[in-house]
Amino acid sequence: MPVLRSIRERFAGASPLAGLKVAACLHVTAETANLVRTLAAGGAETALCSANPLSTQDDVAAALVEAGVPVLARRGEDAERYARHVAALAEWGPDITLDDGADLLMLMHRWERPPRGGAEETTTGLLRLRRLEAEGKLGCPVIAVNESRTERTFNDRYGTGQSALDGILRATNMLLAGRTLVLFGYGATGRGIAQRARGAGVAVIVCEVDPLRALEARMDGFEVTTALAAAERGDLFVTVTGSRGVVRREHFERMRDGAVLANAGHFDVEIDLDGLREVAAGGVREVLPLVEQYELADGRRLNLLASGRVVNLAAGQGHPAAAMDMSFANLALAVEHLALHGPQLQKRVLDVPQAIDEEIARLKLESLGVEIDALSADQRDYLDSWGS
């Protein structure tokens, strides 16, 4: 993670986060540990809980605790324990929060104790926070890290695009070539999954509700149709929408015997689990450690991966470190921005400053040994003149 390392080295010399309490509700992985180290190098007091019960790497959590960082996370923790951990982090009274789904920041607002600022790195979390803003209840500035150019490109398209398929393969060992993948959602993450699946010899069908994204998928060369029409054709179904009930009972009833269901969105609500249980007249059994097989009344079997939770983390190791390097560089610099400018910022969901995006891209190119050109003064003056 060379970009984050460069930031950590600068932080260690300047201590821009001295005196701040930073609480992170993120996936507890080795990559997150590097982010925590970077914040600590900048002078922040840090604490961490998990954003997903099945993503925690227990050895990483233990290592952070040994290094003096409070970590409230255990792989496979139930919903009650998860809620206690988030509440304990909120009770700690952080100055700045980092979220993957907005659970921590939303809880602090329910308690009417918003922090000085926050940063959010998922689409789902931003939907929740923008609703809060629209209601006039957002009590602090929140930087929308998920929407920075470097985050969208690396984390969504390249990170999830690769790691979602990796998680599916680890859980099933299925041969992708020659299969049909029905993909629900063609945002940045959906595009990444579709592109990598096509490279593996998969026929991809895209289901969308946004006409522009549906058109984009069609122009990118993918078949686009309705979920009901696609249900009887797919071998593998992957949701990545950020919404709920995307794959439902009427779809299950049309699926082929042996179909595989996986979610690469944030929460375990995209696949209607209650509806799946309702059609499983023949019962449910675990056929592999992360594969639950639901038998329908007519003998057809549907295979659910990782209990419907985010498959790239629950069944795999998540994004490659090179992708998370960009995401967590955004979070680290967002914390610095909030530390330096927080009192002057509006209590809204805010874009990542362009200077941060460009700095991260520059550091990444530098780590790859890539040089690029720069505008001449004359070229810059010419371009600026169009804005006057």
Beta strands, then each sheet from edge to edge (+ up, - down):
strand 1: 21-26
strand 2: 45-50
strand 3: 71-72
strand 4: 96-99
strand 5: 117-120
strand 6: 142-144
strand 7: 180-184
strand 8: 203-207
strand 9: 223-224
strand 10: 236-239
strand 11: 259-263
strand 12: 284-288
strand 13: 291-295
strand 14: 301-305
strand 15: 349-350
sheet 1: 3+ 2+ 1+ 4+ 5+ 6+ 15+
sheet 2: 9+ 8+ 7+ 10+ 11+ 14+ 13- 12+
end
